[in-house]
Amino acid sequence: MIEYLDDKHFDPVWHSHSEYQLFVPLGGTGTRFIGDSIQSFAPNELILTGSNLPHLWRSDEAYFDKSSRLKVRGIVIYLQESLLGNHLMGKDEMLQLNKLFERSAKGLFFYGPVKEEVVRRMHELLELKGLPAFISLLQILEALAKTKDFKTISHEAYNEPIHKAEADRIGKVYEYILRNYRKKINQNELADLLCMTPTSFSRYFARVSNKGFSQFVTELRVKHACQLLTETGLPISEVAKRSGFKTLSNFNKLFKDEMQKKPSDYKREFLNI
C-alpha cells in the first residue's frame, strides 16, 4: 500500500506495526526516533523500517502551532513480508530480498544514486495501478536489496510487537520530553505521570529506549543544538542556552561526547561544506 502524505505535521505518536515501511519525507523538518536512535530529519531522506521496529517522525514544534501555515509532505509504502507468498519468498532468487528485510530490523538509511532512483520510482508509483504498480514495487525492492549504499540506524533490533497500551504509555513520556527538553526536566514528574516510583521509571525507560533517561535528553538537546548551529547565526553561548544546557562548559563537554567534535568545529565544518 502506498500513501501520499500532506498534512500539518507527521503522526506525532511513537508506534510500531507488523508492516515494513519505506518512507521519504518530501517537506518538513524535525526529529526522528527509530529504535534507540535519535536523529534530525529533513526532506528527501529515504528510510526503511522493519516489522515491529518502533518509530516516530516528530515534526518541529512550529508545525504544531495552530496559526502556522507550515505543512509536511511525504510518500510512504507499507509492505508485508509475505507480499510474494511464502513459497516464492523461500526461493534462492529471493535471498537478497530476504536479507534486506532482515537488515531492516534495525532500520536502514539509504543514500547515493540508489536513493535518488527509488524516490523517483516512488513518485511514479503513486500514479500506477494493477500489474504496472506491482512491477514498479518489485523494481524498488530490487534496487534496495542490491545496493550497498545504506547505513543501519538503531543499535538494537526490535522484533517483538509493541502493544498499544505500552506504546501509549511511552508515547506520553516522549511527548512530555519533546515539549520540555529545552528547559529543566524533572524525572520525578514523569514517574508520577506513569504512576511509578522514580526508580521503577528509570528502569522502565532504559528498557524501552535502550538508553538512560539523562542520555536520551542529552541527545535531544545536542541534536537541537546542531540545528541551531547550522541554521542560525546565534553565538554558541546562546545555542547552549536555547538547547537546555545549564552552562557553556557543560554544553561543550556533552556536545563533544556526542558528536566527537566541539560545537565551533561542527559549525565551521558545516559552513565549509
C-alpha positions as CSV (number, residue, x, y, z in Angstrom):
1,M,0.0,0.0,0.0
2,I,1.3,3.4,-0.9
3,E,0.1,6.8,0.5
4,Y,0.9,10.4,-0.2
5,L,1.0,12.4,3.0
6,D,0.0,16.1,3.0
7,D,-0.8,17.5,6.5
8,K,0.1,20.0,9.2
9,H,2.6,17.6,10.7
10,F,3.6,13.9,10.7
11,D,2.0,11.4,13.0
12,P,3.2,12.5,16.5
13,V,2.7,9.1,18.1
14,W,5.5,6.7,18.8
15,H,4.4,3.4,17.4
16,S,5.2,0.2,15.6
17,H,3.4,-2.2,13.2
18,S,3.9,-5.5,11.5
19,E,4.4,-4.0,8.1
20,Y,7.8,-2.9,6.7
21,Q,7.7,0.8,6.0
22,L,9.6,2.7,3.3
23,F,9.3,6.4,3.8
24,V,10.6,9.6,2.2
25,P,9.6,13.0,3.7
26,L,9.3,15.5,0.9
27,G,8.7,18.5,3.1
28,G,9.1,19.3,6.7
29,T,11.8,19.0,9.4
30,G,12.0,17.6,12.9
31,T,13.4,14.7,14.9
32,R,13.1,11.0,14.0
33,F,13.1,8.2,16.6
34,I,13.9,4.8,15.2
35,G,14.5,2.0,17.7
36,D,17.1,3.6,20.1
37,S,18.3,6.2,17.5
38,I,17.6,9.9,17.7
39,Q,18.4,12.0,14.6
40,S,17.2,15.1,12.9
41,F,15.3,14.6,9.6
42,A,15.0,16.7,6.5
43,P,13.3,16.3,3.2
44,N,14.3,13.6,0.7
45,E,15.9,11.1,3.2
46,L,14.9,7.5,2.5
47,I,14.3,5.2,5.4
48,L,13.2,1.5,5.6
49,T,11.9,0.4,9.0
50,G,11.5,-3.3,9.7
51,S,8.5,-5.1,11.1
52,N,7.7,-4.1,14.7
53,L,10.5,-1.6,14.8
54,P,9.2,1.4,16.8
55,H,9.5,4.8,15.1
56,L,8.3,8.4,15.2
57,W,8.9,11.3,12.8
58,R,8.3,14.2,15.2
59,S,7.8,17.5,13.3
60,D,9.4,20.6,14.8
61,E,7.2,22.5,17.3
62,A,6.5,25.2,14.8
63,Y,4.4,22.7,12.8
64,F,2.0,22.3,15.8
65,D,1.3,26.0,16.1
66,K,-2.4,26.5,15.2
67,S,-1.6,29.7,13.5
68,S,1.3,28.2,11.4
69,R,0.9,27.7,7.7
70,L,3.7,25.1,7.7
71,K,2.9,21.8,6.2
72,V,4.6,18.4,5.7
73,R,4.6,16.1,2.8
74,G,5.8,12.6,2.2
75,I,5.4,9.2,0.5
76,V,5.1,6.0,2.5
77,I,4.9,2.4,1.3
78,Y,3.7,-0.4,3.7
79,L,4.9,-3.9,2.9
80,Q,4.1,-7.3,4.2
81,E,7.0,-9.8,4.1
82,S,4.6,-12.3,2.6
83,L,3.7,-10.0,-0.3
84,L,5.1,-12.5,-2.8
85,G,3.8,-15.6,-0.9
86,N,5.8,-17.8,1.4
87,H,6.5,-20.3,-1.4
88,L,8.2,-17.7,-3.6
89,M,10.0,-16.0,-0.8
90,G,11.6,-19.3,0.0
91,K,13.3,-19.5,-3.4
92,D,17.0,-18.9,-3.8
93,E,16.3,-16.0,-6.1
94,M,14.7,-14.2,-3.1
95,L,17.8,-14.4,-1.0
96,Q,18.8,-10.7,-1.4
97,L,15.2,-9.6,-0.7
98,N,15.1,-11.7,2.5
99,K,18.4,-10.2,3.6
100,L,17.0,-6.7,3.0
101,F,14.1,-7.5,5.3
102,E,16.4,-8.9,7.9
103,R,18.7,-5.9,7.9
104,S,15.7,-3.6,8.2
105,A,15.1,-4.8,11.8
106,K,17.5,-2.0,12.8
107,G,16.2,0.5,10.3
108,L,18.1,1.4,7.1
109,F,19.1,4.8,5.8
110,F,19.8,4.8,2.1
111,Y,21.9,7.4,0.2
112,G,23.6,8.0,-3.2
113,P,22.2,7.2,-6.6
114,V,20.0,4.3,-5.4
115,K,18.2,6.7,-3.1
116,E,17.5,9.1,-6.0
117,E,16.3,6.3,-8.2
118,V,14.0,4.8,-5.5
119,V,12.5,8.2,-4.6
120,R,11.8,8.9,-8.3
121,R,10.1,5.5,-8.6
122,M,8.0,6.1,-5.5
123,H,6.7,9.3,-7.2
124,E,5.8,7.3,-10.3
125,L,4.2,4.5,-8.2
126,L,1.7,7.0,-6.9
127,E,0.2,7.2,-10.5
128,L,0.3,3.4,-11.2
129,K,-2.3,0.7,-10.6
130,G,-2.6,-3.0,-11.1
131,L,0.2,-5.0,-12.6
132,P,2.4,-2.0,-13.6
133,A,2.3,-0.8,-9.9
134,F,3.3,-4.3,-8.7
135,I,6.2,-4.5,-11.2
136,S,7.3,-1.0,-10.1
137,L,7.3,-2.0,-6.5
138,L,9.4,-5.1,-7.3
139,Q,11.9,-2.8,-9.1
140,I,12.1,-0.6,-6.0
141,L,12.7,-3.6,-3.7
142,E,15.3,-5.0,-6.1
143,A,17.3,-1.7,-6.1
144,L,17.2,-1.6,-2.3
145,A,18.2,-5.2,-1.9
146,K,21.2,-4.9,-4.3
147,T,22.7,-1.6,-3.1
148,K,25.5,-1.3,-0.5
149,D,24.7,2.4,-0.1
150,F,23.0,2.2,3.2
151,K,23.6,2.6,7.0
152,T,21.8,0.9,9.8
153,I,20.1,3.3,12.2
154,S,19.2,1.6,15.5
155,H,21.9,-0.2,17.6
156,E,19.3,-2.8,18.6
157,A,16.8,-4.8,16.6
158,Y,13.2,-4.8,17.8
159,N,11.4,-7.9,16.7
160,E,8.6,-8.2,19.2
161,P,5.4,-6.2,18.6
162,I,4.7,-3.3,21.0
163,H,1.2,-3.4,22.4
164,K,-0.9,-0.3,22.1
165,A,-1.1,0.2,25.9
166,E,2.7,0.1,26.0
167,A,3.0,2.5,23.0
168,D,0.5,4.9,24.6
169,R,2.5,4.9,27.9
170,I,5.9,5.6,26.4
171,G,4.3,8.0,24.0
172,K,3.2,10.1,26.9
173,V,6.8,10.2,28.1
174,Y,8.2,11.1,24.7
175,E,5.6,13.8,24.2
176,Y,6.5,15.4,27.6
177,I,10.2,15.3,26.9
178,L,9.8,16.7,23.4
179,R,7.9,19.6,24.7
180,N,10.2,20.4,27.6
181,Y,13.7,19.2,26.8
182,R,14.9,22.8,26.2
183,K,14.3,23.6,29.8
184,K,14.9,21.7,33.1
185,I,13.1,18.4,33.1
186,N,12.1,16.7,36.4
187,Q,12.3,13.0,36.1
188,N,10.0,12.6,39.1
189,E,7.2,14.3,37.3
190,L,7.4,11.7,34.5
191,A,7.4,9.0,37.1
192,D,4.2,10.5,38.6
193,L,2.7,10.7,35.1
194,L,3.0,6.9,34.7
195,C,2.2,6.2,38.4
196,M,5.7,4.8,39.0
197,T,8.4,5.4,41.6
198,P,11.4,7.2,40.3
199,T,13.5,4.1,40.5
200,S,10.9,2.0,38.6
201,F,10.5,4.7,35.9
202,S,14.3,4.8,35.4
203,R,14.4,1.1,34.8
204,Y,11.4,1.2,32.6
205,F,12.7,4.0,30.4
206,A,16.1,2.3,30.0
207,R,14.4,-1.0,29.0
208,V,12.1,0.7,26.4
209,S,14.5,3.2,24.9
210,N,17.7,1.2,25.3
211,K,19.4,4.2,27.0
212,G,19.2,6.1,30.2
213,F,16.9,9.0,30.7
214,S,19.7,11.6,31.0
215,Q,21.4,10.3,27.9
216,F,18.1,10.4,25.9
217,V,17.5,14.1,26.9
218,T,21.1,15.0,26.2
219,E,20.9,13.5,22.7
220,L,17.8,15.5,22.0
221,R,19.4,18.7,23.2
222,V,22.6,18.1,21.2
223,K,20.5,17.4,18.0
224,H,18.6,20.7,18.6
225,A,21.9,22.5,19.1
226,C,23.2,21.1,15.8
227,Q,20.2,22.5,14.1
228,L,20.7,26.0,15.6
229,L,24.4,25.9,14.8
230,T,23.8,25.2,11.1
231,E,20.6,27.2,10.5
232,T,21.1,30.4,12.6
233,G,23.8,32.9,13.3
234,L,23.4,32.6,17.1
235,P,26.6,32.7,19.2
236,I,27.4,29.3,20.7
237,S,26.6,30.5,24.2
238,E,23.0,31.3,23.1
239,V,22.8,28.0,21.2
240,A,23.7,26.3,24.5
241,K,21.0,28.2,26.4
242,R,18.3,27.6,23.9
243,S,19.1,23.9,23.8
244,G,18.6,23.4,27.5
245,F,22.2,23.3,28.8
246,K,22.9,24.8,32.2
247,T,26.3,26.2,31.4
248,L,28.5,26.7,28.3
249,S,31.2,24.4,29.7
250,N,28.6,21.6,30.2
251,F,27.3,22.1,26.7
252,N,30.8,22.0,25.2
253,K,31.6,18.7,27.0
254,L,28.4,16.9,26.2
255,F,28.3,18.1,22.6
256,K,31.8,16.8,22.1
257,D,31.0,13.5,23.8
258,E,28.0,13.0,21.4
259,M,29.4,14.5,18.1
260,Q,33.1,13.8,18.6
261,K,33.9,17.4,17.9
262,K,33.5,20.9,19.5
263,P,30.4,23.0,18.6
264,S,32.7,25.6,17.0
265,D,34.3,22.9,14.8
266,Y,30.9,21.4,13.9
267,K,29.7,24.8,12.7
268,R,32.9,25.6,10.9
269,E,32.9,22.3,9.0
270,F,29.2,22.8,8.0
271,L,29.9,26.3,6.7
272,N,32.9,25.0,4.7
273,I,30.7,22.4,3.1
